[in-house]
Amino acid sequence: MRHEQDPLFDSIEKKTNVSKEDLFKLVQSLDGVDWQNEHSVRRVIHEVSRLAGRNVSKRQEDELVDAITSGNIPMDLSSISKWFK
């Protein structure tokens, strides 16, 4: 199945107002990202927040960077959602 016809991408597009093309570009840009590199992680955070149309405060960004670069990424949605409140 081609991604362009994938219902998952249709659902994400409807819920986020981010086009499938932008989602594909984002996914492709993540290939090879050094998740231990602070600059790389900040670049990804900025790109995701831009696409989502959401502002990420400096404090939120720092918390995300610390969690990602240290490998302490929570896997439950409630923990992740605290960063976006």
N, C-alpha and C positions, 0 to 999 in steps of 0.2 A: 504494500500500500504506500502510495506517495504521501509525504507529509501534508501537501496542499489539500488532500482529501481526508485527512485524519480528523475525526470528531473531537479529539482532545484539543487540537489547535484551534478549532472553531470555538470550543467552549472557553478556552483561555482568551481568545480574541474578544469574545462577547463580554466576559467579566472584567477585562482589564483595559479595553479600548486600545490595545496594542496590536498592530497589524501582524498577520502571520509572517510577512516578509521581514518585519523588524525582529520578530521572535527568532526566525531562522538565522538572521545576521547575528543576533546576540548569542545564540547557541554556538554558532561557528566561531565567534570571537572568544569563547570560553575554552576552546580546544587549545591545550598547551599552556594555559595560565599557570603561573607559579603561585600557588595558594599560600606559600610561605613568605612571599615577597609583599611587603606592605604597600608599595606603590602600585603593584598589579591589582591587589585586592581593592584599593581605593578607586582605581580606574573602573573596575567592574561595578562597584557600588554606585559610582556616579552615573554610569551608563544605565544601570537598571532603574535608578531613581528618575533619571531623565525620561526613559521610556514610559515608566509608570505615572509620570506626572506628579510624583510625590517628593516633597522636600525631606531630606534626611539631615537632622541636626548634627553638629560637630560631635556632640556627646554620643548620639546613636551611631554615627560613622565610626568613631573610635572604639565603641563596644563591639561593633560588627567586625572591625579589623582585628581587634585583639582575639575575639573568639575564633575567627577563621584562620588566622596565621598560627595560632597555638593549637589548632585541631580540636578545640572545645566547642564544636558546633552542636547545639541542641537538636535533637531529632524530633521532638514533639512540637506540634503547632502552637500550643499555648506559650511555650518558652520563646519561640521565634517571634510570635506576635507582640510580645512586650516591647520589642524594639521599634515597633511602628505605631505606638500609641501616643 
